[in-house]
């Protein structure tokens, strides 16, 4: 499952402006989302979901079911997305955002495989958050109340999982695209992505 916002100028990737214009930031967000969706499409899965805030566009490939995001804070939206996905099909759920266009089908496959013998999978982000969370049996109590967009979000989320007694498998750290420096770093490490190609076209 991918949790995403519709890439509308002024609503997404606002920390990229400046140096990018709102239109450029939205285009980069769309490219990152397309890369993420493509990686999920190439990974083994029993269902592929997009938990979307907004409307789908031409960037959405075939094979995805769309569910609307519910809740106010990000913790509520994450908890609702997990619950809705599990209600549609009672399988383990792996969730990523739209901020890591460098994600690969291999990483996602490893996350899914880990859930056959672990209760949770956790992918830390360089900014202190997390880029992936997988749960064998989603439970809102594992997410609600965890402070999001905080330097210790990842630490707090991991602590919540461990305090619940879950066996957690750890994935490599990735960098979320939030700033222009992040964008350059990610593009350099994943030069064949749509995101990196667009960044080059923009002369960055």
Secondary structure by P-SEA (a helix, b strand, c coil): cbbbcccccccccccccccccaaaaaaaaaaaaaaaaaaaaaccccbbbbbccccccccccccbbbbbbbcccaaaaaaaaaaaaaaacccbbbbbccccccccaaaaaaaaaaaccccbbbbbcccccccbbbbccccccccccccccccaaaaaaaaaaaaacccccccbbbbccccaaaaaaaaaaccccaaaaaaaaacc
